[in-house]
Amino acid sequence: MDILLKHKAYYFAAKRVVSLWHQGSLEKAYLEYLLKKHAGLEAKS
């Protein structure tokens, strides 16, 4: 999953998908975690 999020198109598509999911779902929480983790890694580079 981290490899996919390195590509801007996949990253922004994942952000769009997560914005449509219901609040409080486990899947949404996990994807938000991965997006935040990836954004932090990108800022360090």
C-alpha positions as CSV (number, residue, x, y, z in Angstrom):
1,M,0.0,0.0,0.0
2,D,2.8,2.4,0.8
3,I,4.2,1.9,-2.7
4,L,0.9,2.9,-4.3
5,L,0.6,6.0,-2.1
6,K,4.0,7.3,-3.4
7,H,2.3,8.0,-6.7
8,K,0.4,11.3,-6.5
9,A,-2.5,10.0,-8.5
10,Y,-3.1,7.0,-6.2
11,Y,-2.5,9.2,-3.1
12,F,-5.2,11.7,-4.1
13,A,-7.6,9.0,-5.3
14,A,-7.2,7.3,-1.9
15,K,-7.9,10.7,-0.1
16,R,-11.1,11.1,-2.2
17,V,-12.3,7.5,-1.4
18,V,-11.6,8.0,2.3
19,S,-13.6,11.2,2.3
20,L,-16.7,9.3,1.0
21,W,-16.5,6.5,3.7
22,H,-18.6,6.6,6.8
23,Q,-17.0,8.1,9.9
24,G,-15.9,5.6,12.5
25,S,-15.3,2.6,10.2
26,L,-12.1,0.6,10.7
27,E,-11.2,0.7,7.1
28,K,-11.4,4.5,7.0
29,A,-9.3,4.8,10.2
30,Y,-6.6,2.5,8.7
31,L,-6.5,4.3,5.4
32,E,-6.3,7.7,7.1
33,Y,-3.4,6.4,9.2
34,L,-1.6,5.3,6.0
35,L,-2.2,8.6,4.3
36,K,-0.9,10.5,7.3
37,K,2.1,8.2,7.6
38,H,2.9,8.7,3.9
39,A,2.5,12.5,4.1
40,G,5.0,12.5,7.0
41,L,7.5,10.4,5.1
42,E,7.2,12.6,2.0
43,A,7.8,15.7,4.1
44,K,11.1,14.2,5.5
45,S,12.4,13.5,2.0
